[in-house]
């Protein structure tokens, strides 16, 4: 197992993790931004006003993108299992 192989493996793992987390994080950030603008405009400083919509959006995004996320994770895992013989050399 060479240093290039390990670096490539960690690069693929990091990219896959970033790819899977991006939709949830981006939509959560967008909802938080919209709610913070609303709070600044109306001077309402309620914690649940930011928490509940973010929770609902994150749950909805996870439910909607779960098939795609599973496909990405299965592809990464299958590729990793196919590289096992290379690791053994």
Buried (B, 14 or more C-beta within 10 A) or exposed (E): EEEEEEEEBEEBEEEBEEBBEEBBEEBBEEBBEEBEEEBEEEEEEEEEBBEEBBEEBBEEBEEEBEEEBEEBBEEBEEEBEEBEEEEEE
